[in-house]
Amino acid sequence: MDPRENEEANSELVRLSETDYETEPGQPDLMGWPVADSAGDVFGKVDDLLVDVDTGEVPFASVCFMDRCTAVPLEVLYLDSANKRLVLPLEKEELSQAPEFTELSEDVSPYIEFWEKLMEQWEKEAAEEEEHTGS
């Protein structure tokens, strides 16, 4: 799910741990997996996955770090199955600016807005880098 394309920001999301889910055979169960930055330094873990009750899609992972959690779109996490971890291409200090996700969080709009801005920044930086390298 691209958070920039999510027109229904208030779609009902529930914690996967509160459902009777089963991982598909051959697929990793990401619950509890460590989360590392692009340098490979582990700074957090997947606390839960959030499932859209209308579509069955899992657009977000609840990632906990530094005594707080936030909702991270799965599309920005890279699966490092060899090391059984997920990689998030930013530093924990940057992630600490994301809105906190708690048991009481219901509206996903703040997370979508945060990640939209961040993805726009990444795209701008990539375009500038491409411009400088002439590629």
Secondary structure, DSSP 8 states (H G I E B T S, - for coil): --GGG-S-TT--EEEGGGTT----TTS---TT-EEE-TTS-EEEEEEEEEEETTT----EEEEEETTEEEEEEGGG-EEETTTTEEE-SS-HHHHTTS----TT----HHHHHHHHHHHHHHHHHHHHHHHHHT-
